[in-house]
Structures are given as C-alpha cells and as structure tokens.
Amino acid sequence: MWFVYVIYSKSYDRVYIGMSESPEKRLLGHNSGETKSTKGFRPWVLIYKESIGSRENARKREKYLKSGIGREFIKNLKK
C-alpha cells in the first residue's frame, strides 16, 4: 500500500509533498535531516496522508497535489 503525504514546516511556512509506503517512517527521516531538500526547514509535521493502491497511482496523485489546483487544496489544510 502506497501513500501520498503532505508535511508542513510551521517555522518556515513551507510544504513538502511526497509518496511513501510508510509516511510516518518517512517523516522521521525528514526530521532527522536524511533528506537534502527538507533538511534546512525542520521540524516537519504530517498534515495530510492519503492511501493509494499502487506506486504508479501514488505518483499520479503526488503530481496532482503539486499542481496549481492541488496546491489550493493543500493551502486549505494549513488553516
């Protein structure tokens, strides 16, 4: 089972969208500095997680959330 997740850095008002088989474990990686693109914006909190069946479909959903309309959806999650 794959997931699409959104994490948020309140300190920097920054959002990161990703996909993983284990979003909670992945969040630990983001907060420990293992991911270069998120290392400088710690701490991160998980604000959204969506269960998707396959890796391929998770990638499609991730791309959608990174689009303009997807970003609007995410903006409403931060409120």
Sequence and secondary structure as in RCSB ss.txt:
>XXXX:A:sequence
MWFVYVIYSKSYDRVYIGMSESPEKRLLGHNSGETKSTKGFRPWVLIYKESIGSRENARKREKYLKSGIGREFIK
NLKK
>XXXX:A:secstr
 EEEEEEEETTTTEEEEEEES HHHHHHHHHHT STTTGGG   EEEEEEEESSHHHHHHHHHHHTSHHHHHHHH
HH  
